[in-house]
């Protein structure tokens, strides 16, 4: 779980207090912390998702662009 960046003391000490805020048609759930309003999404298995982007093609494209950017930013020395 990512550490909270908000100044909610209960979340820092005890962790988040998630409440179900929305259920989607594909059986995924959106959970919202009652103290700091942090939003977390779950997948169909009930596991927390890292990203809030639901389209898998967008996620893979963003991942490819990130790796391309890293590979291009490395200095290459030619002799």
N, C-alpha and C positions, 0 to 999 in steps of 0.2 A: 504494500500500500504506500502510496506517495505521501510524504509529510505535508501537512497543511501549511499554506502560506498565509492563511488568515489569522487574525488575532483572537480566535475563539479559544479560550482557555479550556473548556471541557473537551474539545476535539484534540487539543495538544496533550492532555493528560490521559483521558480515557478512550480516545478514538472517536470516530464519527458515529452519530446516531442517525442511521439512514431510515427514511420513511419512503414507501412506494409512492411515487408521484404520477407515474404513467405506465400503462401496459399497452404494448403495441400488438397489432394483429399477428405478427410472426412470433409471438410468445417471448419477446424480449421485454425487459423492464427497465425503467428509468428510476433511479433512487436519488433522493435529495437529502442532504444532512439537515436536520432540524435546527442546528446551531449556526453553521457557517454557510449554508446553501450551496455546498459542493455537490455537483451532479456527477453520478456514476451510472454507466450503462452496463447491463448484463447481457450475455448471449443466451442462446436457446438452452444451453446446458446449465445455466445459472452462474457461470464464471464471470468475473469482472472483465470488461473489455478495456484495453489500454487506450484505444482511440475512440472518439465519438463519431468518426466518419463511418457511416454504415455501408457505403458502396465499396466493395472489395477491389474493383478496378481502380478507383481513385487511390486507395491505400497502396496498391502495388505500384502505381505510377509515381506517387510521391516517394516511395522507397527507392525506386530506380533513379529518380532525379537526385535524391540525396546522395546515393552512392556515386553517381556520375559527377556530382559537384565535388565530392571528396577526392575522387581520382584525378580530376582536373586541377584541383588546387594544390596538389603535391608538387613541389619543385622537381623538375627533371633536369638533370645535368647531362649535357652532351659533350663528347670529347672530340 
